[in-house]
Amino acid sequence: MKNKIKVYRAMHDLSQEALAQKMGVTRQTILAIEHGKYDPSLILAAKIAKLFNVRIDDVFLLDTLEE
Amino acid sequence: MMKRNYFYLFVAAVAFIEVVIFSVSVDIVDPVPSVLAIILGILGIYFVRMHLDEVIEDERTQKITEITALRTLQISWVGLFLFALWIIIEALGEEFRHFNRPLGIFGFRLLAILAGIIVLYVALSIYYNKKYGV
């Protein structure tokens, strides 16, 4: 799964550490999500989308092969 | 509230104290202090971990723990099963004429423990299937 967390972080001037703190996860988890190594749970994805005030599918995109 | 690094120092201190109490237990030939210390140590670490002001466990670390635990269980079970079979074959001796009783009993006890692990696994699997199923 691809995502635009890095873009939205930049738009909201948030560091990985700050986003991690707001989401209640470790910075390594945000890093792993951004690098596509870990797919977040639906709850975490929803919380991230809510923080950026967008829809989940604005932040997270299914890869073509996964669709 | 405690920082993550202080928490790791606390865990190291608890581990050191456990070792000291274990050696005292061995000296006085009484397992009670050792067992009590381990229980208190686990409870202490658990309590302090709940009051950390930094997140050290989240859904990703939980997933890693789950997969790691499952793989560890699978690998150790197969390894110990092969070891038990090896021991039993060794104990039986050539054409069953030289049965090594202590070794054989150890092998069969190991097999019984491994069977117990499967029973526990199935029981927990049924429990969690009901908990997270329909």
N, CA and C atoms of all chains as a GROMACS GRO file, in nm:
protein
  603
    1MET      N    1   0.084  -0.120   0.000
    1MET     CA    2   0.000   0.000   0.000
    1MET      C    3   0.087   0.125   0.000
    2LYS      N    4   0.052   0.219  -0.089
    2LYS     CA    5   0.127   0.345  -0.093
    2LYS      C    6   0.058   0.447  -0.003
    3ASN      N    7   0.133   0.549   0.035
    3ASN     CA    8   0.067   0.653   0.115
    3ASN      C    9   0.136   0.788   0.095
    4LYS      N   10   0.064   0.892   0.135
    4LYS     CA   11   0.115   1.028   0.117
    4LYS      C   12   0.138   1.095   0.253
    5ILE      N   13   0.173   1.014   0.352
    5ILE     CA   14   0.190   1.071   0.487
    5ILE      C   15   0.299   1.178   0.488
    6LYS      N   16   0.407   1.150   0.415
    6LYS     CA   17   0.519   1.244   0.414
    6LYS      C   18   0.474   1.380   0.359
    7VAL      N   19   0.391   1.374   0.254
    7VAL     CA   20   0.341   1.498   0.192
    7VAL      C   21   0.253   1.575   0.292
    8TYR      N   22   0.160   1.501   0.353
    8TYR     CA   23   0.070   1.567   0.448
    8TYR      C   24   0.144   1.615   0.573
    9ARG      N   25   0.248   1.542   0.611
    9ARG     CA   26   0.329   1.588   0.726
    9ARG      C   27   0.394   1.721   0.694
   10ALA      N   28   0.447   1.728   0.570
   10ALA     CA   29   0.513   1.851   0.529
   10ALA      C   30   0.413   1.967   0.523
   11MET      N   31   0.293   1.937   0.472
   11MET     CA   32   0.190   2.041   0.462
   11MET      C   33   0.149   2.093   0.599
   12HIS      N   34   0.152   2.003   0.698
   12HIS     CA   35   0.112   2.042   0.834
   12HIS      C   36   0.232   2.072   0.923
   13ASP      N   37   0.350   2.073   0.863
   13ASP     CA   38   0.474   2.104   0.935
   13ASP      C   39   0.491   2.015   1.059
   14LEU      N   40   0.476   1.887   1.036
   14LEU     CA   41   0.487   1.791   1.146
   14LEU      C   42   0.608   1.700   1.123
   15SER      N   43   0.685   1.679   1.227
   15SER     CA   44   0.795   1.582   1.216
   15SER      C   45   0.738   1.441   1.239
   16GLN      N   46   0.818   1.340   1.206
   16GLN     CA   47   0.774   1.201   1.231
   16GLN      C   48   0.747   1.182   1.380
   17GLU      N   49   0.836   1.239   1.462
   17GLU     CA   50   0.822   1.224   1.608
   17GLU      C   51   0.692   1.288   1.657
   18ALA      N   52   0.663   1.409   1.604
   18ALA     CA   53   0.541   1.480   1.646
   18ALA      C   54   0.416   1.402   1.604
   19LEU      N   55   0.418   1.351   1.480
   19LEU     CA   56   0.302   1.273   1.433
   19LEU      C   57   0.286   1.147   1.517
   20ALA      N   58   0.400   1.083   1.546
   20ALA     CA   59   0.396   0.960   1.626
   20ALA      C   60   0.335   0.987   1.762
   21GLN      N   61   0.376   1.099   1.823
   21GLN     CA   62   0.322   1.135   1.955
   21GLN      C   63   0.171   1.159   1.949
   22LYS      N   64   0.128   1.229   1.844
   22LYS     CA   65  -0.016   1.257   1.831
   22LYS      C   66  -0.096   1.128   1.808
   23MET      N   67  -0.034   1.031   1.741
   23MET     CA   68  -0.104   0.906   1.709
   23MET      C   69  -0.087   0.799   1.818
   24GLY      N   70   0.003   0.824   1.913
   24GLY     CA   71   0.027   0.727   2.020
   24GLY      C   72   0.102   0.605   1.974
   25VAL      N   73   0.190   0.626   1.875
   25VAL     CA   74   0.274   0.515   1.827
   25VAL      C   75   0.421   0.558   1.832
   26THR      N   76   0.511   0.466   1.800
   26THR     CA   77   0.653   0.502   1.801
   26THR      C   78   0.689   0.570   1.668
   27ARG      N   79   0.801   0.646   1.672
   27ARG     CA   80   0.846   0.712   1.549
   27ARG      C   81   0.882   0.608   1.442
   28GLN      N   82   0.933   0.492   1.490
   28GLN     CA   83   0.970   0.385   1.396
   28GLN      C   84   0.848   0.334   1.318
   29THR      N   85   0.732   0.338   1.383
   29THR     CA   86   0.611   0.293   1.314
   29THR      C   87   0.572   0.390   1.202
   30ILE      N   88   0.582   0.519   1.230
   30ILE     CA   89   0.554   0.619   1.124
   30ILE      C   90   0.653   0.602   1.010
   31LEU      N   91   0.780   0.582   1.047
   31LEU     CA   92   0.885   0.562   0.945
   31LEU      C   93   0.854   0.439   0.860
   32ALA      N   94   0.815   0.329   0.926
   32ALA     CA   95   0.785   0.204   0.854
   32ALA      C   96   0.664   0.222   0.762
   33ILE      N   97   0.564   0.298   0.807
   33ILE     CA   98   0.446   0.322   0.722
   33ILE      C   99   0.486   0.406   0.601
   34GLU      N  100   0.563   0.510   0.627
   34GLU     CA  101   0.604   0.599   0.515
   34GLU      C  102   0.685   0.523   0.411
   35HIS      N  103   0.766   0.429   0.456
   35HIS     CA  104   0.850   0.352   0.362
   35HIS      C  105   0.775   0.233   0.302
   36GLY      N  106   0.648   0.218   0.338
   36GLY     CA  107   0.566   0.109   0.282
   36GLY      C  108   0.601  -0.027   0.337
   37LYS      N  109   0.672  -0.031   0.451
   37LYS     CA  110   0.710  -0.161   0.509
   37LYS      C  111   0.605  -0.214   0.605
   38TYR      N  112   0.516  -0.127   0.648
   38TYR     CA  113   0.411  -0.169   0.742
   38TYR      C  114   0.280  -0.101   0.704
   39ASP      N  115   0.175  -0.183   0.692
   39ASP     CA  116   0.041  -0.128   0.665
   39ASP      C  117  -0.028  -0.104   0.798
   40PRO      N  118  -0.070   0.020   0.824
   40PRO     CA  119  -0.131   0.048   0.955
   40PRO      C  120  -0.269  -0.017   0.968
   41SER      N  121  -0.315  -0.030   1.091
   41SER     CA  122  -0.450  -0.081   1.114
   41SER      C  123  -0.550   0.022   1.063
   42LEU      N  124  -0.674  -0.021   1.046
   42LEU     CA  125  -0.778   0.071   0.999
   42LEU      C  126  -0.795   0.188   1.096
   43ILE      N  127  -0.784   0.157   1.225
   43ILE     CA  128  -0.801   0.263   1.326
   43ILE      C  129  -0.690   0.368   1.314
   44LEU      N  130  -0.566   0.320   1.302
   44LEU     CA  131  -0.454   0.415   1.291
   44LEU      C  132  -0.465   0.496   1.162
   45ALA      N  133  -0.502   0.428   1.052
   45ALA     CA  134  -0.518   0.497   0.923
   45ALA      C  135  -0.626   0.605   0.935
   46ALA      N  136  -0.736   0.570   1.002
   46ALA     CA  137  -0.846   0.666   1.019
   46ALA      C  138  -0.802   0.784   1.104
   47LYS      N  139  -0.723   0.755   1.210
   47LYS     CA  140  -0.676   0.862   1.298
   47LYS      C  141  -0.582   0.958   1.223
   48ILE      N  142  -0.497   0.899   1.138
   48ILE     CA  143  -0.402   0.983   1.062
   48ILE      C  144  -0.481   1.072   0.964
   49ALA      N  145  -0.578   1.010   0.895
   49ALA     CA  146  -0.658   1.086   0.799
   49ALA      C  147  -0.736   1.198   0.870
   50LYS      N  148  -0.788   1.166   0.987
   50LYS     CA  149  -0.866   1.265   1.063
   50LYS      C  150  -0.777   1.383   1.105
   51LEU      N  151  -0.654   1.349   1.147
   51LEU     CA  152  -0.562   1.456   1.188
   51LEU      C  153  -0.535   1.552   1.073
   52PHE      N  154  -0.519   1.495   0.952
   52PHE     CA  155  -0.491   1.580   0.836
   52PHE      C  156  -0.620   1.636   0.773
   53ASN      N  157  -0.734   1.596   0.832
   53ASN     CA  158  -0.863   1.645   0.785
   53ASN      C  159  -0.893   1.606   0.640
   54VAL      N  160  -0.858   1.483   0.606
   54VAL     CA  161  -0.885   1.430   0.471
   54VAL      C  162  -0.947   1.291   0.486
   55ARG      N  163  -0.982   1.231   0.370
   55ARG     CA  164  -1.037   1.095   0.375
   55ARG      C  165  -0.921   0.995   0.379
   56ILE      N  166  -0.951   0.874   0.426
   56ILE     CA  167  -0.845   0.772   0.435
   56ILE      C  168  -0.781   0.748   0.299
   57ASP      N  169  -0.866   0.740   0.194
   57ASP     CA  170  -0.809   0.708   0.061
   57ASP      C  171  -0.739   0.828  -0.003
   58ASP      N  172  -0.743   0.943   0.065
   58ASP     CA  173  -0.658   1.054   0.018
   58ASP      C  174  -0.514   1.031   0.065
   59VAL      N  175  -0.501   0.964   0.177
   59VAL     CA  176  -0.366   0.941   0.235
   59VAL      C  177  -0.312   0.805   0.193
   60PHE      N  178  -0.398   0.705   0.196
   60PHE     CA  179  -0.353   0.568   0.167
   60PHE      C  180  -0.411   0.520   0.034
   61LEU      N  181  -0.322   0.465  -0.050
   61LEU     CA  182  -0.365   0.420  -0.182
   61LEU      C  183  -0.325   0.274  -0.201
   62LEU      N  184  -0.422   0.194  -0.251
   62LEU     CA  185  -0.389   0.055  -0.280
   62LEU      C  186  -0.301   0.048  -0.403
   63ASP      N  187  -0.202  -0.040  -0.400
   63ASP     CA  188  -0.122  -0.063  -0.520
   63ASP      C  189  -0.210  -0.130  -0.624
   64THR      N  190  -0.178  -0.114  -0.752
   64THR     CA  191  -0.260  -0.170  -0.860
   64THR      C  192  -0.276  -0.321  -0.845
   65LEU      N  193  -0.167  -0.389  -0.808
   65LEU     CA  194  -0.171  -0.535  -0.797
   65LEU      C  195  -0.258  -0.582  -0.683
   66GLU      N  196  -0.274  -0.497  -0.580
   66GLU     CA  197  -0.352  -0.535  -0.463
   66GLU      C  198  -0.501  -0.515  -0.484
   67GLU      N  199  -0.537  -0.432  -0.583
   67GLU     CA  200  -0.679  -0.398  -0.600
   67GLU      C  201  -0.762  -0.517  -0.646
   68MET      N  202   0.580   0.953   3.599
   68MET     CA  203   0.612   0.934   3.458
   68MET      C  204   0.762   0.911   3.439
   69MET      N  205   0.796   0.828   3.343
   69MET     CA  206   0.936   0.791   3.326
   69MET      C  207   0.974   0.790   3.178
   70LYS      N  208   1.095   0.833   3.151
   70LYS     CA  209   1.144   0.831   3.013
   70LYS      C  210   1.184   0.688   2.975
   71ARG      N  211   1.188   0.664   2.843
   71ARG     CA  212   1.216   0.530   2.793
   71ARG      C  213   1.352   0.478   2.840
   72ASN      N  214   1.456   0.565   2.833
   72ASN     CA  215   1.591   0.520   2.869
   72ASN      C  216   1.601   0.484   3.018
   73TYR      N  217   1.529   0.560   3.102
   73TYR     CA  218   1.528   0.528   3.245
   73TYR      C  219   1.458   0.394   3.268
   74PHE      N  220   1.358   0.370   3.185
   74PHE     CA  221   1.286   0.243   3.197
   74PHE      C  222   1.380   0.125   3.169
   75TYR      N  223   1.462   0.138   3.061
   75TYR     CA  224   1.557   0.031   3.029
   75TYR      C  225   1.660   0.013   3.141
   76LEU      N  226   1.702   0.127   3.203
   76LEU     CA  227   1.794   0.119   3.318
   76LEU      C  228   1.727   0.046   3.434
   77PHE      N  229   1.599   0.076   3.454
   77PHE     CA  230   1.523   0.011   3.561
   77PHE      C  231   1.517  -0.140   3.537
   78VAL      N  232   1.491  -0.181   3.411
   78VAL     CA  233   1.485  -0.324   3.377
   78VAL      C  234   1.620  -0.390   3.405
   79ALA      N  235   1.729  -0.320   3.366
   79ALA     CA  236   1.863  -0.375   3.390
   79ALA      C  237   1.888  -0.391   3.540
   80ALA      N  238   1.846  -0.291   3.620
   80ALA     CA  239   1.865  -0.297   3.765
   80ALA      C  240   1.787  -0.414   3.824
   81VAL      N  241   1.663  -0.432   3.777
   81VAL     CA  242   1.581  -0.544   3.825
   81VAL      C  243   1.648  -0.676   3.792
   82ALA      N  244   1.700  -0.686   3.670
   82ALA     CA  245   1.767  -0.810   3.627
   82ALA      C  246   1.888  -0.839   3.717
   83PHE      N  247   1.965  -0.732   3.750
   83PHE     CA  248   2.082  -0.749   3.836
   83PHE      C  249   2.040  -0.797   3.975
   84ILE      N  250   1.935  -0.735   4.028
   84ILE     CA  251   1.885  -0.774   4.162
   84ILE      C  252   1.837  -0.920   4.161
   85GLU      N  253   1.772  -0.959   4.049
   85GLU     CA  254   1.724  -1.098   4.037
   85GLU      C  255   1.841  -1.196   4.045
   86VAL      N  256   1.950  -1.161   3.976
   86VAL     CA  257   2.068  -1.248   3.976
   86VAL      C  258   2.124  -1.262   4.118
   87VAL      N  259   2.131  -1.148   4.189
   87VAL     CA  260   2.183  -1.149   4.327
   87VAL      C  261   2.094  -1.238   4.415
   88ILE      N  262   1.962  -1.219   4.404
   88ILE     CA  263   1.870  -1.298   4.488
   88ILE      C  264   1.878  -1.447   4.451
   89PHE      N  265   1.896  -1.474   4.322
   89PHE     CA  266   1.910  -1.614   4.279
   89PHE      C  267   2.032  -1.678   4.344
   90SER      N  268   2.144  -1.602   4.346
   90SER     CA  269   2.265  -1.659   4.406
   90SER      C  270   2.247  -1.680   4.558
   91VAL      N  271   2.174  -1.588   4.622
   91VAL     CA  272   2.144  -1.605   4.766
   91VAL      C  273   2.058  -1.730   4.785
   92SER      N  274   1.959  -1.748   4.696
   92SER     CA  275   1.871  -1.865   4.702
   92SER      C  276   1.951  -1.995   4.693
   93VAL      N  277   2.048  -1.994   4.603
   93VAL     CA  278   2.132  -2.114   4.585
   93VAL      C  279   2.213  -2.139   4.712
   94ASP      N  280   2.266  -2.029   4.770
   94ASP     CA  281   2.348  -2.040   4.891
   94ASP      C  282   2.269  -2.099   5.008
   95ILE      N  283   2.146  -2.050   5.026
   95ILE     CA  284   2.067  -2.096   5.142
   95ILE      C  285   1.978  -2.216   5.107
   96VAL      N  286   1.992  -2.264   4.984
   96VAL     CA  287   1.915  -2.379   4.933
   96VAL      C  288   1.765  -2.361   4.960
   97ASP      N  289   1.713  -2.246   4.917
   97ASP     CA  290   1.570  -2.218   4.932
   97ASP      C  291   1.522  -2.144   4.805
   98PRO      N  292   1.436  -2.208   4.726
   98PRO     CA  293   1.393  -2.145   4.599
   98PRO      C  294   1.291  -2.032   4.618
   99VAL      N  295   1.232  -2.022   4.738
   99VAL     CA  296   1.123  -1.924   4.759
   99VAL      C  297   1.166  -1.779   4.729
  100PRO      N  298   1.280  -1.730   4.785
  100PRO     CA  299   1.318  -1.590   4.756
  100PRO      C  300   1.333  -1.565   4.605
  101SER      N  301   1.390  -1.664   4.536
  101SER     CA  302   1.412  -1.650   4.392
  101SER      C  303   1.278  -1.638   4.318
  102VAL      N  304   1.185  -1.727   4.351
  102VAL     CA  305   1.054  -1.727   4.284
  102VAL      C  306   0.979  -1.597   4.313
  103LEU      N  307   0.980  -1.556   4.442
  103LEU     CA  308   0.913  -1.431   4.480
  103LEU      C  309   0.974  -1.311   4.409
  104ALA      N  310   1.108  -1.310   4.400
  104ALA     CA  311   1.177  -1.198   4.337
  104ALA      C  312   1.140  -1.188   4.189
  105ILE      N  313   1.129  -1.302   4.123
  105ILE     CA  314   1.094  -1.301   3.980
  105ILE      C  315   0.952  -1.248   3.961
  106ILE      N  316   0.859  -1.296   4.045
  106ILE     CA  317   0.720  -1.249   4.033
  106ILE      C  318   0.712  -1.098   4.059
  107LEU      N  319   0.779  -1.053   4.167
  107LEU     CA  320   0.777  -0.909   4.199
  107LEU      C  321   0.845  -0.827   4.089
  108GLY      N  322   0.953  -0.882   4.035
  108GLY     CA  323   1.026  -0.813   3.928
  108GLY      C  324   0.938  -0.792   3.805
  109ILE      N  325   0.866  -0.900   3.765
  109ILE     CA  326   0.777  -0.890   3.648
  109ILE      C  327   0.666  -0.789   3.675
  110LEU      N  328   0.607  -0.796   3.795
  110LEU     CA  329   0.500  -0.701   3.830
  110LEU      C  330   0.553  -0.557   3.830
  111GLY      N  331   0.674  -0.539   3.886
  111GLY     CA  332   0.735  -0.405   3.891
  111GLY      C  333   0.758  -0.348   3.752
  112ILE      N  334   0.814  -0.431   3.664
  112ILE     CA  335   0.841  -0.385   3.527
  112ILE      C  336   0.709  -0.352   3.456
  113TYR      N  337   0.610  -0.438   3.476
  113TYR     CA  338   0.480  -0.416   3.414
  113TYR      C  339   0.418  -0.285   3.462
  114PHE      N  340   0.427  -0.260   3.594
  114PHE     CA  341   0.370  -0.138   3.651
  114PHE      C  342   0.440  -0.014   3.598
  115VAL      N  343   0.574  -0.018   3.596
  115VAL     CA  344   0.650   0.099   3.550
  115VAL      C  345   0.624   0.124   3.402
  116ARG      N  346   0.611   0.014   3.326
  116ARG     CA  347   0.588   0.028   3.180
  116ARG      C  348   0.454   0.098   3.152
  117MET      N  349   0.357   0.075   3.241
  117MET     CA  350   0.226   0.138   3.221
  117MET      C  351   0.233   0.289   3.242
  118HIS      N  352   0.336   0.335   3.318
  118HIS     CA  353   0.345   0.477   3.351
  118HIS      C  354   0.456   0.549   3.274
  119LEU      N  355   0.496   0.491   3.160
  119LEU     CA  356   0.596   0.557   3.077
  119LEU      C  357   0.534   0.677   3.007
  120ASP      N  358   0.612   0.785   2.991
  120ASP     CA  359   0.556   0.899   2.918
  120ASP      C  360   0.591   0.893   2.770
  121GLU      N  361   0.658   0.786   2.727
  121GLU     CA  362   0.686   0.766   2.585
  121GLU      C  363   0.628   0.632   2.543
  122VAL      N  364   0.586   0.623   2.418
  122VAL     CA  365   0.530   0.498   2.368
  122VAL      C  366   0.644   0.404   2.332
  123ILE      N  367   0.644   0.284   2.390
  123ILE     CA  368   0.746   0.187   2.349
  123ILE      C  369   0.682   0.065   2.285
  124GLU      N  370   0.548   0.058   2.293
  124GLU     CA  371   0.478  -0.054   2.231
  124GLU      C  372   0.356  -0.001   2.158
  125ASP      N  373   0.342  -0.040   2.032
  125ASP     CA  374   0.223   0.000   1.957
  125ASP      C  375   0.181  -0.118   1.869
  126GLU      N  376   0.090  -0.093   1.775
  126GLU     CA  377   0.036  -0.203   1.696
  126GLU      C  378   0.145  -0.274   1.612
  127ARG      N  379   0.245  -0.197   1.566
  127ARG     CA  380   0.351  -0.260   1.486
  127ARG      C  381   0.439  -0.351   1.572
  128THR      N  382   0.477  -0.301   1.692
  128THR     CA  383   0.561  -0.385   1.779
  128THR      C  384   0.483  -0.508   1.827
  129GLN      N  385   0.350  -0.489   1.847
  129GLN     CA  386   0.268  -0.604   1.887
  129GLN      C  387   0.264  -0.709   1.777
  130LYS      N  388   0.254  -0.661   1.651
  130LYS     CA  389   0.252  -0.754   1.539
  130LYS      C  390   0.385  -0.828   1.528
  131ILE      N  391   0.494  -0.753   1.548
  131ILE     CA  392   0.628  -0.814   1.543
  131ILE      C  393   0.638  -0.920   1.653
  132THR      N  394   0.590  -0.886   1.773
  132THR     CA  395   0.594  -0.981   1.885
  132THR      C  396   0.513  -1.107   1.852
  133GLU      N  397   0.394  -1.088   1.793
  133GLU     CA  398   0.309  -1.203   1.759
  133GLU      C  399   0.380  -1.296   1.662
  134ILE      N  400   0.434  -1.239   1.554
  134ILE     CA  401   0.498  -1.322   1.452
  134ILE      C  402   0.624  -1.388   1.509
  135THR      N  403   0.702  -1.310   1.586
  135THR     CA  404   0.823  -1.365   1.645
  135THR      C  405   0.790  -1.482   1.739
  136ALA      N  406   0.686  -1.463   1.822
  136ALA     CA  407   0.648  -1.569   1.916
  136ALA      C  408   0.604  -1.694   1.842
  137LEU      N  409   0.526  -1.676   1.736
  137LEU     CA  410   0.476  -1.792   1.661
  137LEU      C  411   0.592  -1.868   1.595
  138ARG      N  412   0.682  -1.792   1.531
  138ARG     CA  413   0.796  -1.857   1.464
  138ARG      C  414   0.885  -1.928   1.566
  139THR      N  415   0.908  -1.863   1.682
  139THR     CA  416   0.990  -1.923   1.787
  139THR      C  417   0.927  -2.054   1.833
  140LEU      N  418   0.794  -2.051   1.852
  140LEU     CA  419   0.722  -2.172   1.896
  140LEU      C  420   0.736  -2.282   1.790
  141GLN      N  421   0.713  -2.247   1.664
  141GLN     CA  422   0.719  -2.348   1.557
  141GLN      C  423   0.859  -2.410   1.547
  142ILE      N  424   0.960  -2.323   1.544
  142ILE     CA  425   1.098  -2.373   1.526
  142ILE      C  426   1.139  -2.457   1.647
  143SER      N  427   1.110  -2.406   1.769
  143SER     CA  428   1.153  -2.483   1.887
  143SER      C  429   1.077  -2.614   1.899
  144TRP      N  430   0.948  -2.613   1.860
  144TRP     CA  431   0.870  -2.736   1.871
  144TRP      C  432   0.929  -2.843   1.779
  145VAL      N  433   0.953  -2.806   1.654
  145VAL     CA  434   1.006  -2.904   1.559
  145VAL      C  435   1.145  -2.951   1.604
  146GLY      N  436   1.229  -2.855   1.648
  146GLY     CA  437   1.364  -2.888   1.695
  146GLY      C  438   1.360  -2.986   1.812
  147LEU      N  439   1.274  -2.956   1.911
  147LEU     CA  440   1.265  -3.043   2.030
  147LEU      C  441   1.203  -3.178   1.996
  148PHE      N  442   1.110  -3.180   1.900
  148PHE     CA  443   1.048  -3.306   1.858
  148PHE      C  444   1.154  -3.397   1.795
  149LEU      N  445   1.235  -3.340   1.706
  149LEU     CA  446   1.342  -3.419   1.644
  149LEU      C  447   1.442  -3.467   1.749
  150PHE      N  448   1.474  -3.378   1.844
  150PHE     CA  449   1.566  -3.414   1.953
  150PHE      C  450   1.509  -3.530   2.036
  151ALA      N  451   1.378  -3.524   2.066
  151ALA     CA  452   1.314  -3.630   2.145
  151ALA      C  453   1.319  -3.763   2.070
  152LEU      N  454   1.290  -3.757   1.940
  152LEU     CA  455   1.294  -3.880   1.860
  152LEU      C  456   1.435  -3.940   1.861
  153TRP      N  457   1.533  -3.850   1.844
  153TRP     CA  458   1.674  -3.891   1.842
  153TRP      C  459   1.709  -3.962   1.973
  154ILE      N  460   1.669  -3.902   2.084
  154ILE     CA  461   1.699  -3.957   2.217
  154ILE      C  462   1.633  -4.094   2.233
  155ILE      N  463   1.507  -4.105   2.191
  155ILE     CA  464   1.435  -4.232   2.207
  155ILE      C  465   1.501  -4.342   2.125
  156ILE      N  466   1.539  -4.308   2.002
  156ILE     CA  467   1.605  -4.408   1.916
  156ILE      C  468   1.738  -4.451   1.979
  157GLU      N  469   1.812  -4.352   2.032
  157GLU     CA  470   1.939  -4.384   2.100
  157GLU      C  471   1.914  -4.473   2.222
  158ALA      N  472   1.806  -4.439   2.297
  158ALA     CA  473   1.777  -4.512   2.421
  158ALA      C  474   1.734  -4.656   2.393
  159LEU      N  475   1.661  -4.675   2.284
  159LEU     CA  476   1.612  -4.810   2.254
  159LEU      C  477   1.728  -4.907   2.227
  160GLY      N  478   1.834  -4.855   2.171
  160GLY     CA  479   1.951  -4.939   2.148
  160GLY      C  480   1.930  -5.035   2.032
  161GLU      N  481   2.029  -5.114   2.010
  161GLU     CA  482   2.026  -5.204   1.895
  161GLU      C  483   1.926  -5.317   1.918
  162GLU      N  484   1.828  -5.323   1.832
  162GLU     CA  485   1.724  -5.427   1.837
  162GLU      C  486   1.660  -5.438   1.976
  163PHE      N  487   1.645  -5.326   2.043
  163PHE     CA  488   1.576  -5.315   2.173
  163PHE      C  489   1.644  -5.397   2.285
  164ARG      N  490   1.767  -5.443   2.264
  164ARG     CA  491   1.830  -5.529   2.366
  164ARG      C  492   1.903  -5.449   2.472
  165HIS      N  493   1.938  -5.326   2.436
  165HIS     CA  494   2.014  -5.245   2.532
  165HIS      C  495   1.939  -5.117   2.563
  166PHE      N  496   1.818  -5.131   2.616
  166PHE     CA  497   1.735  -5.013   2.644
  166PHE      C  498   1.794  -4.930   2.757
  167ASN      N  499   1.823  -4.805   2.724
  167ASN     CA  500   1.876  -4.712   2.825
  167ASN      C  501   1.757  -4.644   2.892
  168ARG      N  502   1.717  -4.697   3.007
  168ARG     CA  503   1.592  -4.653   3.070
  168ARG      C  504   1.587  -4.502   3.104
  169PRO      N  505   1.687  -4.446   3.175
  169PRO     CA  506   1.678  -4.302   3.208
  169PRO      C  507   1.669  -4.214   3.083
  170LEU      N  508   1.749  -4.249   2.982
  170LEU     CA  509   1.747  -4.170   2.859
  170LEU      C  510   1.612  -4.183   2.789
  171GLY      N  511   1.560  -4.306   2.787
  171GLY     CA  512   1.430  -4.331   2.723
  171GLY      C  513   1.318  -4.255   2.792
  172ILE      N  514   1.320  -4.257   2.926
  172ILE     CA  515   1.216  -4.185   3.002
  172ILE      C  516   1.224  -4.035   2.973
  173PHE      N  517   1.346  -3.984   2.966
  173PHE     CA  518   1.364  -3.841   2.934
  173PHE      C  519   1.304  -3.809   2.797
  174GLY      N  520   1.331  -3.896   2.700
  174GLY     CA  521   1.280  -3.876   2.564
  174GLY      C  522   1.128  -3.877   2.561
  175PHE      N  523   1.067  -3.974   2.629
  175PHE     CA  524   0.921  -3.984   2.629
  175PHE      C  525   0.857  -3.867   2.707
  176ARG      N  526   0.924  -3.822   2.814
  176ARG     CA  527   0.871  -3.706   2.888
  176ARG      C  528   0.874  -3.581   2.801
  177LEU      N  529   0.981  -3.570   2.724
  177LEU     CA  530   0.992  -3.455   2.633
  177LEU      C  531   0.879  -3.460   2.530
  178LEU      N  532   0.851  -3.580   2.479
  178LEU     CA  533   0.740  -3.595   2.383
  178LEU      C  534   0.607  -3.557   2.449
  179ALA      N  535   0.590  -3.596   2.576
  179ALA     CA  536   0.466  -3.564   2.648
  179ALA      C  537   0.451  -3.412   2.663
  180ILE      N  538   0.563  -3.344   2.694
  180ILE     CA  539   0.558  -3.197   2.708
  180ILE      C  540   0.520  -3.134   2.574
  181LEU      N  541   0.578  -3.188   2.466
  181LEU     CA  542   0.547  -3.134   2.333
  181LEU      C  543   0.400  -3.157   2.298
  182ALA      N  544   0.346  -3.271   2.339
  182ALA     CA  545   0.204  -3.298   2.316
  182ALA      C  546   0.120  -3.199   2.397
  183GLY      N  547   0.165  -3.170   2.520
  183GLY     CA  548   0.096  -3.073   2.606
  183GLY      C  549   0.094  -2.934   2.542
  184ILE      N  550   0.205  -2.898   2.477
  184ILE     CA  551   0.211  -2.767   2.410
  184ILE      C  552   0.106  -2.761   2.298
  185ILE      N  553   0.090  -2.873   2.224
  185ILE     CA  554  -0.010  -2.875   2.116
  185ILE      C  555  -0.151  -2.860   2.175
  186VAL      N  556  -0.176  -2.930   2.286
  186VAL     CA  557  -0.308  -2.921   2.351
  186VAL      C  558  -0.335  -2.776   2.393
  187LEU      N  559  -0.233  -2.713   2.455
  187LEU     CA  560  -0.247  -2.573   2.498
  187LEU      C  561  -0.272  -2.482   2.378
  188TYR      N  562  -0.199  -2.507   2.270
  188TYR     CA  563  -0.213  -2.426   2.149
  188TYR      C  564  -0.355  -2.437   2.093
  189VAL      N  565  -0.406  -2.560   2.086
  189VAL     CA  566  -0.542  -2.582   2.033
  189VAL      C  567  -0.646  -2.515   2.123
  190ALA      N  568  -0.627  -2.531   2.256
  190ALA     CA  569  -0.722  -2.471   2.351
  190ALA      C  570  -0.724  -2.318   2.336
  191LEU      N  571  -0.605  -2.257   2.329
  191LEU     CA  572  -0.599  -2.111   2.315
  191LEU      C  573  -0.654  -2.067   2.180
  192SER      N  574  -0.628  -2.150   2.078
  192SER     CA  575  -0.679  -2.118   1.944
  192SER      C  576  -0.831  -2.118   1.943
  193ILE      N  577  -0.892  -2.216   2.010
  193ILE     CA  578  -1.039  -2.222   2.018
  193ILE      C  579  -1.091  -2.099   2.094
  194TYR      N  580  -1.022  -2.066   2.206
  194TYR     CA  581  -1.065  -1.951   2.287
  194TYR      C  582  -1.062  -1.822   2.205
  195TYR      N  583  -0.950  -1.798   2.134
  195TYR     CA  584  -0.938  -1.672   2.059
  195TYR      C  585  -1.027  -1.672   1.935
  196ASN      N  586  -1.054  -1.793   1.879
  196ASN     CA  587  -1.148  -1.800   1.767
  196ASN      C  588  -1.286  -1.757   1.812
  197LYS      N  589  -1.324  -1.799   1.934
  197LYS     CA  590  -1.456  -1.761   1.986
  197LYS      C  591  -1.457  -1.612   2.020
  198LYS      N  592  -1.347  -1.565   2.078
  198LYS     CA  593  -1.340  -1.424   2.118
  198LYS      C  594  -1.348  -1.331   1.998
  199TYR      N  595  -1.276  -1.365   1.891
  199TYR     CA  596  -1.272  -1.277   1.774
  199TYR      C  597  -1.356  -1.330   1.658
  200GLY      N  598  -1.431  -1.440   1.681
  200GLY     CA  599  -1.514  -1.495   1.575
  200GLY      C  600  -1.658  -1.451   1.592
  201VAL      N  601  -1.745  -1.532   1.534
  201VAL     CA  602  -1.888  -1.497   1.540
  201VAL      C  603  -1.948  -1.547   1.670
   0.00000   0.00000   0.00000
